[in-house]
Amino acid sequence: MKARIMEHSATDVQAVIKWWLVSRHPRADYLRENGIDTLLRASNFAKYLEMAQEPKQGAPAQRVVHLPKFKKQLPPLSTYPPTAVKTAEAELASLRDSCTHESWDKLLRTALQQAAV
């Protein structure tokens, strides 16, 4: 996630993650079912950003319909330093209202896991 922010911007990363969480675009549906790793891959990010910036078509999704399936088990939030959790929450705060409790937890844990890599 940090690499995508450095290559693009925090605003662009937030736009793509929000698109991933709430869009009814078929590609967003597919990505929600298959995890965030593909979404944040450098080779794919630019096209997802383009999709996130396209004019909205049809009715917007109200909430995430399918929670992402992660290929590996993410550690619980309690395993990360509290300062790292607070930083991740602050960086992703604009996405909070678009998330269910479960998807917010997974988003935070994914961001923390990506930061640790």
N, C-alpha and C positions, 0 to 999 in steps of 0.2 A: 504494500500500500504506500509506503514511504517513497519507493522508487517512482510510482505513478504520480504522486504529488510533486516530486522533483521534476519529472519530465513534462507534466502538464500543469496542474494547479490543484489546490485543495478544493476549489469550487468545482472544477471539472470532475474530480474523483467523487465528490458528494453528489453531483448530478447523475453520474453513472450508477452509483450505489442506490440512489433514490429510484432511478429508472428500473434497476434490477428488482427492487423491493415492490414497486407498485404498478409497473407497466403491464398492460395486457398484450404487448407485442409478443408474438410467438417465440422470438429468441429469448426474451426476458423470462418467459415461462420455462423454457428449456434450461436456462441457466439457474433458475431457482431450484429446479429439480436436481441439478448436477453439481451444485456448490459454487463457492465464490472464487476458487482457484483459477478457473478459466476466465472469469470476469476480470481479474486483476493481471492476467498475463500480458506482458508488454506487446506481444505480436497481435493481440486482439483488442487492446484497450481503445485504440483510436476509432475503430468501427463501432464499438459500443458507445463511445462518446457521441459519435455522429447520430446513432439511433436515439440516444437520450435527448439530443437537441432537435430532433425532428418535431414538426408540429404534431400535437396530440390528435389521434384519430379515434373515434368512437368514445364510449363512456369510459372515464378513468376507473381503474380498480379502486375499491374502497379500502381494502386491506390486502395483505399478502394472502393469496389463496393457498399456495403450496410453500411450506417452509423448505429451505434448502436442505439437501442431504449432503452431509460432509463425508468425504472419503475416509477420513481418520477422525478418531474421537478427539475433540478439543478439550483441553484441561478446564476445570471449573474456574470461575473468576477469582475465587479465593486463593488460587495458586500464584496469581500475579501480584506484584507490589501495588499497594493502594494508590501510589502516585501515578503509576502507569495506567491503572484503571481510570482514574480521574482525568488524565490527559486524553485517553481514548474517548471517554464520554464527552469531553469538551469538543474534541475535533469532529465528532459525529453528531453533535447535539441537534443540528438542523434536520437530521433524519429521524429523530426519536418519535415524532408524531405519526410517521408513516409506518411504524413497526408495531407488531404485536409484542407482548412481553417476551415470548420465546424467540422471535426473530431478532429483537434488540439484543438479547443475551448472546445469541449466536453471532451477531454482527460484532459485538464488542470482543468476544472471545477470538473471533477470526482476525480482527484488527490487531489484537494483542499478540496472537500467534505469528502473524505476518511481521510485526515489529521485532519479534524475538529472533526471526530468521536472519 
